[in-house]
Amino acid sequence: MEITSPVAGDCKATEQYATVRIKNYGVDTVVNVPVSAIVKQGATTIATLTGNFAGKIAPGTDVEYTF
């Protein structure tokens, strides 16, 4: 998983969406992928984001998921 938005140091709003890229490195299509991310400021955890990508991800492809 890769964070695609926001760019590091670019959280200027009090509310911010976070977008991650999920890649299927397997040989089978995956469905209902659980997604989580921890937002930190230094060593302090600011938020824990959780979700579920309900779509299909074909082998060798990637998708973006926005919390």
Buried (B, 14 or more C-beta within 10 A) or exposed (E): EEEBEBEEEEBEEEEEEBEBEBEBEEEEEBEEBEBEBEBEEEEEEEEEEEBEBEEEBEEEEBBEBEB
